[in-house]
Amino acid sequence: MISPIPEQHPYDGFAIDLDGVVWLSREPIDGSPEAIVRLREAGMPVVFVSNDPRSTRTELAERLTEIGAPTDATQVLTSASASAQALARERPGATVMVVGTESLRRELEEAGLRAVGTADVDTGATVVLVGGGAPFDREVLHQASATARDGAEIWATNKDPTYPTPDGLVPGTGAIVAALEVASGVEARNIGKPEPELFLEATELLGCERALMAGDSLGSDIAGAARAGMATALILTGKDAREGIAAAAVAPDHVFSDLAELALQLG
């Protein structure tokens, strides 16, 4: 049963999704920047946990600061940074073919990896990393799938099939991953939500005993955070609606119309 947060709520830290919760296509959702400030003023640590691999942590922190929620890059976790860190641990020094943005390439390079593009010749790439936000066409699919068939692993920053925008849901990284899996016959390893890595990292960064994850996706945010032992709140400004809860594998602990309502109940 979904319940409102009690007056003396048990949460001592908050992990907050970005797309669909704080903004849509980087345009702030009404009340979200103020809600973040309110939570912090109440003494609550806040970190941001995003499946968006298109930007670096620094770029996202700068955008949050611009919209009125001052943030440092150390308070942002992304599927791009998590993928780079996991690759650096498990495949140190690897050459990685990037199906994604220049920002994703920078995350890899900062982690000590060699990042190449699909147009590069004789790369010797041992991993194909799939993100979103860059042009994706038949030639990109051909080069990436050929590299995988030649023995490279496929890693996915996330497998979200869609993400929310002001014009509705649009194809996400997961759609690209699915095309590459079919073309290559190689299954991709997912690093982003709903896998536990980002949520566990957020809990460690918050340094609290009872963290609440606020997100807009039942499958990505709610199920993933619950698996990592976090409490959850579905925010209804993005991907999933209240009507989808009954069929969801994991129900959220709380539901709020927007981030402002969550912060108000905690005020």
ROMARNU-359583 format. One record per residue (C-alpha): residue number from 1; chain; x, y, z. Coordinates in Angstrom, 2 decimals. Last residue first. Example, Ala and Ser with C-alpha at 12.3 -4.5 7.8 and 13.67 -1.06 7.14 Angstrom:
BEGIN
+-----+-----+---------+---------+---------+
: seq : mol :       X :       Y :       Z :
+-----+-----+---------+---------+---------+
:   2 :   A :   13.67 :   -1.06 :    7.14 :
:   1 :   A :   12.30 :   -4.50 :    7.80 :
+-----+-----+---------+---------+---------+
This chain:
BEGIN
+-----+-----+---------+---------+---------+
: seq : mol :       X :       Y :       Z :
+-----+-----+---------+---------+---------+
: 267 :   A :    8.90 :   20.86 :    5.15 :
: 266 :   A :    8.92 :   17.18 :    4.18 :
: 265 :   A :    5.41 :   17.31 :    2.78 :
: 264 :   A :    6.34 :   20.43 :    0.84 :
: 263 :   A :    9.48 :   18.79 :   -0.57 :
: 262 :   A :    7.44 :   15.89 :   -1.97 :
: 261 :   A :    4.84 :   18.27 :   -3.38 :
: 260 :   A :    7.56 :   20.33 :   -5.09 :
: 259 :   A :    9.02 :   17.20 :   -6.65 :
: 258 :   A :    5.79 :   16.60 :   -8.54 :
: 257 :   A :    2.41 :   14.86 :   -8.28 :
: 256 :   A :    3.76 :   12.67 :   -5.53 :
: 255 :   A :    3.58 :    8.90 :   -5.00 :
: 254 :   A :    5.06 :    7.01 :   -2.04 :
: 253 :   A :    6.47 :    3.56 :   -1.25 :
: 252 :   A :    6.68 :    2.78 :   -4.95 :
: 251 :   A :    5.26 :   -0.49 :   -6.28 :
: 250 :   A :    7.61 :   -3.14 :   -7.66 :
: 249 :   A :    6.86 :   -5.37 :  -10.66 :
: 248 :   A :    4.47 :   -2.74 :  -11.96 :
: 247 :   A :    0.97 :   -3.70 :  -13.09 :
: 246 :   A :   -0.87 :   -1.86 :  -10.31 :
: 245 :   A :    1.52 :    1.09 :  -10.53 :
: 244 :   A :    0.77 :    1.94 :  -14.16 :
: 243 :   A :   -2.33 :    4.00 :  -13.40 :
: 242 :   A :   -0.27 :    6.45 :  -11.33 :
: 241 :   A :    1.55 :    7.53 :  -14.47 :
: 240 :   A :    5.03 :    6.76 :  -15.75 :
: 239 :   A :    7.48 :    8.81 :  -17.84 :
: 238 :   A :    7.72 :   12.28 :  -16.37 :
: 237 :   A :    5.88 :   14.64 :  -14.04 :
: 236 :   A :    4.29 :   11.98 :  -11.80 :
: 235 :   A :    7.10 :   11.54 :   -9.28 :
: 234 :   A :    7.25 :    7.98 :   -7.88 :
: 233 :   A :    8.83 :    7.86 :   -4.45 :
: 232 :   A :   11.10 :    5.08 :   -3.26 :
: 231 :   A :   12.77 :    3.69 :   -0.14 :
: 230 :   A :   16.22 :    2.30 :   -0.82 :
: 229 :   A :   17.45 :   -1.27 :   -0.35 :
: 228 :   A :   19.31 :   -1.65 :   -3.66 :
: 227 :   A :   16.50 :   -3.73 :   -5.13 :
: 226 :   A :   14.10 :   -0.93 :   -4.15 :
: 225 :   A :   16.25 :    1.55 :   -6.05 :
: 224 :   A :   16.09 :   -0.51 :   -9.23 :
: 223 :   A :   12.36 :   -1.19 :   -9.06 :
: 222 :   A :   11.52 :    2.47 :   -8.45 :
: 221 :   A :   13.99 :    4.21 :  -10.75 :
: 220 :   A :   14.15 :    2.07 :  -13.90 :
: 219 :   A :   10.95 :    0.06 :  -13.99 :
: 218 :   A :    8.59 :    2.47 :  -12.28 :
: 217 :   A :   10.13 :    5.50 :  -13.97 :
: 216 :   A :    9.61 :    9.06 :  -12.68 :
: 215 :   A :   12.14 :    9.11 :   -9.86 :
: 214 :   A :   12.63 :   10.04 :   -6.22 :
: 213 :   A :   14.95 :    7.71 :   -4.30 :
: 212 :   A :   14.69 :    7.93 :   -0.52 :
: 211 :   A :   17.69 :    7.19 :    1.70 :
: 210 :   A :   17.58 :    5.67 :    5.18 :
: 209 :   A :   20.94 :    5.25 :    6.92 :
: 208 :   A :   22.85 :    8.16 :    5.45 :
: 207 :   A :   26.27 :    8.63 :    3.89 :
: 206 :   A :   24.80 :   10.37 :    0.85 :
: 205 :   A :   27.73 :    9.23 :   -1.29 :
: 204 :   A :   27.38 :    5.63 :   -0.14 :
: 203 :   A :   23.65 :    5.64 :   -0.86 :
: 202 :   A :   24.27 :    7.18 :   -4.28 :
: 201 :   A :   26.92 :    4.58 :   -5.12 :
: 200 :   A :   24.50 :    1.83 :   -4.15 :
: 199 :   A :   21.85 :    3.38 :   -6.39 :
: 198 :   A :   24.22 :    3.76 :   -9.34 :
: 197 :   A :   25.48 :    0.17 :   -9.10 :
: 196 :   A :   22.12 :   -1.55 :   -8.50 :
: 195 :   A :   21.07 :   -2.21 :  -12.11 :
: 194 :   A :   17.76 :   -0.48 :  -12.86 :
: 193 :   A :   19.43 :    1.83 :  -13.83 :
: 192 :   A :   22.78 :    2.08 :  -15.57 :
: 191 :   A :   25.49 :   -0.53 :  -16.19 :
: 190 :   A :   23.80 :   -2.81 :  -18.74 :
: 189 :   A :   25.76 :   -5.59 :  -20.41 :
: 188 :   A :   24.77 :   -5.96 :  -24.05 :
: 187 :   A :   23.90 :   -9.26 :  -25.67 :
: 186 :   A :   25.78 :  -10.04 :  -28.89 :
: 185 :   A :   23.98 :  -11.26 :  -32.03 :
: 184 :   A :   25.49 :   -8.32 :  -33.88 :
: 183 :   A :   22.51 :   -6.78 :  -35.68 :
: 182 :   A :   19.95 :   -7.79 :  -33.04 :
: 181 :   A :   22.08 :   -6.56 :  -30.15 :
: 180 :   A :   22.86 :   -3.33 :  -32.01 :
: 179 :   A :   19.18 :   -2.59 :  -32.65 :
: 178 :   A :   18.32 :   -3.32 :  -29.01 :
: 177 :   A :   21.10 :   -1.04 :  -27.76 :
: 176 :   A :   19.83 :    1.81 :  -29.94 :
: 175 :   A :   16.30 :    1.43 :  -28.54 :
: 174 :   A :   17.72 :    1.18 :  -25.03 :
: 173 :   A :   19.45 :    4.54 :  -25.44 :
: 172 :   A :   16.11 :    6.32 :  -25.70 :
: 171 :   A :   13.34 :    6.71 :  -28.26 :
: 170 :   A :   11.04 :    9.69 :  -27.49 :
: 169 :   A :    8.26 :   10.04 :  -24.90 :
: 168 :   A :    6.09 :   13.13 :  -25.00 :
: 167 :   A :    6.49 :   16.57 :  -26.56 :
: 166 :   A :    7.77 :   18.19 :  -23.35 :
: 165 :   A :   10.33 :   15.36 :  -23.22 :
: 164 :   A :   10.38 :   12.01 :  -21.41 :
: 163 :   A :   12.81 :    9.15 :  -22.09 :
: 162 :   A :   12.32 :    5.94 :  -24.03 :
: 161 :   A :   13.60 :    2.36 :  -24.31 :
: 160 :   A :   15.76 :    2.74 :  -21.19 :
: 159 :   A :   18.57 :    0.22 :  -21.58 :
: 158 :   A :   21.34 :    2.14 :  -19.86 :
: 157 :   A :   25.01 :    3.02 :  -20.28 :
: 156 :   A :   25.12 :   -0.13 :  -22.36 :
: 155 :   A :   28.20 :   -2.34 :  -22.77 :
: 154 :   A :   28.81 :   -4.47 :  -25.87 :
: 153 :   A :   31.86 :   -6.72 :  -25.79 :
: 152 :   A :   34.19 :   -6.78 :  -28.80 :
: 151 :   A :   34.81 :  -10.09 :  -30.57 :
: 150 :   A :   34.74 :   -9.38 :  -34.30 :
: 149 :   A :   30.95 :   -9.60 :  -34.19 :
: 148 :   A :   31.01 :   -6.66 :  -31.77 :
: 147 :   A :   33.15 :   -4.56 :  -34.12 :
: 146 :   A :   30.83 :   -5.43 :  -37.01 :
: 145 :   A :   27.83 :   -4.35 :  -34.90 :
: 144 :   A :   29.42 :   -0.97 :  -34.19 :
: 143 :   A :   30.42 :   -0.34 :  -37.80 :
: 142 :   A :   27.07 :   -1.37 :  -39.29 :
: 141 :   A :   24.97 :    0.44 :  -36.69 :
: 140 :   A :   26.94 :    3.64 :  -37.26 :
: 139 :   A :   26.47 :    3.19 :  -41.01 :
: 138 :   A :   22.72 :    2.56 :  -40.71 :
: 137 :   A :   22.15 :    5.69 :  -38.64 :
: 136 :   A :   22.58 :    7.05 :  -35.12 :
: 135 :   A :   23.40 :   10.71 :  -34.62 :
: 134 :   A :   24.51 :   11.41 :  -31.03 :
: 133 :   A :   22.28 :   11.83 :  -27.96 :
: 132 :   A :   22.45 :    8.34 :  -26.55 :
: 131 :   A :   24.96 :    5.95 :  -25.03 :
: 130 :   A :   26.33 :    2.62 :  -26.22 :
: 129 :   A :   29.79 :    1.42 :  -25.29 :
: 128 :   A :   31.45 :   -0.97 :  -27.74 :
: 127 :   A :   34.33 :   -2.78 :  -26.04 :
: 126 :   A :   37.51 :   -4.44 :  -27.36 :
: 125 :   A :   38.27 :   -1.68 :  -29.85 :
: 124 :   A :   41.24 :   -2.42 :  -32.11 :
: 123 :   A :   40.61 :    0.90 :  -33.80 :
: 122 :   A :   41.39 :   -0.15 :  -37.34 :
: 121 :   A :   39.65 :    2.89 :  -38.85 :
: 120 :   A :   37.72 :    5.53 :  -36.89 :
: 119 :   A :   34.17 :    6.24 :  -38.12 :
: 118 :   A :   32.55 :    4.39 :  -35.22 :
: 117 :   A :   34.36 :    6.65 :  -32.75 :
: 116 :   A :   37.26 :    6.05 :  -30.42 :
: 115 :   A :   37.77 :    6.38 :  -26.67 :
: 114 :   A :   40.98 :    5.21 :  -25.01 :
: 113 :   A :   40.43 :    4.68 :  -21.28 :
: 112 :   A :   42.11 :    6.46 :  -18.36 :
: 111 :   A :   38.95 :    7.36 :  -16.44 :
: 110 :   A :   39.12 :   10.95 :  -17.72 :
: 109 :   A :   39.15 :    9.48 :  -21.23 :
: 108 :   A :   35.95 :    7.57 :  -20.59 :
: 107 :   A :   34.10 :   10.59 :  -19.19 :
: 106 :   A :   35.38 :   12.66 :  -22.12 :
: 105 :   A :   33.96 :   10.15 :  -24.61 :
: 104 :   A :   30.56 :   10.41 :  -22.95 :
: 103 :   A :   30.73 :   14.19 :  -23.29 :
: 102 :   A :   31.61 :   13.79 :  -26.97 :
: 101 :   A :   28.29 :   12.01 :  -27.41 :
: 100 :   A :   27.26 :    8.44 :  -28.09 :
:  99 :   A :   28.14 :    5.18 :  -29.80 :
:  98 :   A :   31.64 :    5.06 :  -28.36 :
:  97 :   A :   34.18 :    2.43 :  -29.39 :
:  96 :   A :   36.28 :    1.69 :  -26.31 :
:  95 :   A :   40.01 :    0.90 :  -26.32 :
:  94 :   A :   40.78 :   -0.61 :  -22.95 :
:  93 :   A :   43.34 :    0.85 :  -20.54 :
:  92 :   A :   41.84 :   -0.97 :  -17.56 :
:  91 :   A :   39.03 :   -3.39 :  -18.51 :
:  90 :   A :   37.40 :   -4.27 :  -15.17 :
:  89 :   A :   38.12 :   -1.22 :  -13.05 :
:  88 :   A :   38.35 :    1.34 :  -15.86 :
:  87 :   A :   35.27 :   -0.18 :  -17.48 :
:  86 :   A :   33.28 :    0.14 :  -14.25 :
:  85 :   A :   34.41 :    3.75 :  -13.80 :
:  84 :   A :   33.49 :    4.71 :  -17.35 :
:  83 :   A :   30.11 :    2.99 :  -17.09 :
:  82 :   A :   29.35 :    4.70 :  -13.78 :
:  81 :   A :   30.33 :    8.08 :  -15.24 :
:  80 :   A :   28.03 :    7.58 :  -18.22 :
:  79 :   A :   25.19 :    6.13 :  -16.15 :
:  78 :   A :   25.29 :    9.34 :  -14.15 :
:  77 :   A :   25.99 :   10.41 :  -10.58 :
:  76 :   A :   25.87 :   14.07 :   -9.55 :
:  75 :   A :   26.80 :   15.51 :   -6.13 :
:  74 :   A :   30.53 :   15.51 :   -6.92 :
:  73 :   A :   29.76 :   17.78 :   -9.87 :
:  72 :   A :   28.72 :   20.51 :   -7.44 :
:  71 :   A :   25.18 :   21.82 :   -7.33 :
:  70 :   A :   23.43 :   25.16 :   -6.93 :
:  69 :   A :   19.69 :   24.62 :   -7.52 :
:  68 :   A :   18.52 :   27.82 :   -9.23 :
:  67 :   A :   18.15 :   26.84 :  -12.90 :
:  66 :   A :   21.76 :   27.72 :  -13.72 :
:  65 :   A :   23.12 :   25.66 :  -10.81 :
:  64 :   A :   21.32 :   22.58 :  -12.09 :
:  63 :   A :   22.75 :   23.23 :  -15.55 :
:  62 :   A :   26.29 :   23.55 :  -14.16 :
:  61 :   A :   25.89 :   20.31 :  -12.21 :
:  60 :   A :   24.73 :   18.56 :  -15.40 :
:  59 :   A :   27.77 :   19.79 :  -17.34 :
:  58 :   A :   30.13 :   18.78 :  -14.53 :
:  57 :   A :   28.64 :   15.30 :  -14.34 :
:  56 :   A :   29.26 :   14.87 :  -18.05 :
:  55 :   A :   26.42 :   14.88 :  -20.52 :
:  54 :   A :   24.74 :   12.45 :  -22.94 :
:  53 :   A :   24.67 :    9.43 :  -20.64 :
:  52 :   A :   21.24 :   10.17 :  -19.10 :
:  51 :   A :   20.50 :    7.45 :  -16.54 :
:  50 :   A :   20.63 :   10.11 :  -13.84 :
:  49 :   A :   21.16 :   10.01 :  -10.09 :
:  48 :   A :   21.28 :   13.40 :   -8.37 :
:  47 :   A :   22.46 :   13.76 :   -4.80 :
:  46 :   A :   20.77 :   15.51 :   -1.89 :
:  45 :   A :   21.79 :   15.77 :    1.76 :
:  44 :   A :   18.88 :   16.88 :    3.98 :
:  43 :   A :   19.35 :   19.75 :    6.43 :
:  42 :   A :   15.92 :   21.28 :    5.95 :
:  41 :   A :   17.63 :   23.95 :    3.83 :
:  40 :   A :   18.75 :   21.15 :    1.53 :
:  39 :   A :   15.22 :   19.89 :    1.05 :
:  38 :   A :   13.96 :   23.41 :    0.40 :
:  37 :   A :   16.68 :   24.11 :   -2.17 :
:  36 :   A :   15.74 :   20.97 :   -4.07 :
:  35 :   A :   12.06 :   21.93 :   -3.95 :
:  34 :   A :   12.85 :   25.41 :   -5.25 :
:  33 :   A :   14.58 :   23.91 :   -8.28 :
:  32 :   A :   11.59 :   21.60 :   -8.86 :
:  31 :   A :    8.80 :   24.16 :   -8.54 :
:  30 :   A :    7.74 :   24.15 :  -12.18 :
:  29 :   A :    9.66 :   21.56 :  -14.18 :
:  28 :   A :   12.95 :   22.99 :  -15.36 :
:  27 :   A :   13.75 :   22.93 :  -19.10 :
:  26 :   A :   16.67 :   20.56 :  -19.63 :
:  25 :   A :   14.68 :   18.43 :  -22.09 :
:  24 :   A :   12.14 :   17.95 :  -19.28 :
:  23 :   A :   13.45 :   18.95 :  -15.87 :
:  22 :   A :   13.79 :   18.08 :  -12.20 :
:  21 :   A :   11.64 :   14.93 :  -12.20 :
:  20 :   A :   11.15 :   13.79 :  -15.80 :
:  19 :   A :   14.84 :   13.78 :  -16.60 :
:  18 :   A :   16.79 :   14.44 :  -13.37 :
:  17 :   A :   16.41 :   11.59 :  -10.88 :
:  16 :   A :   16.75 :   12.47 :   -7.20 :
:  15 :   A :   18.59 :   10.68 :   -4.41 :
:  14 :   A :   17.56 :   11.99 :   -1.02 :
:  13 :   A :   18.95 :   11.72 :    2.51 :
:  12 :   A :   17.80 :   11.32 :    6.10 :
:  11 :   A :   14.41 :    9.72 :    5.61 :
:  10 :   A :   12.24 :    8.49 :    8.49 :
:   9 :   A :    9.46 :   11.07 :    8.22 :
:   8 :   A :    8.11 :   12.73 :   11.32 :
:   7 :   A :    5.00 :   14.12 :    9.67 :
:   6 :   A :    4.46 :   10.84 :    7.90 :
:   5 :   A :    5.22 :   10.46 :    4.19 :
:   4 :   A :    2.02 :    9.51 :    2.44 :
:   3 :   A :    1.31 :    5.81 :    1.96 :
:   2 :   A :    1.28 :    3.43 :   -0.96 :
:   1 :   A :    0.00 :    0.00 :    0.00 :
+-----+-----+---------+---------+---------+
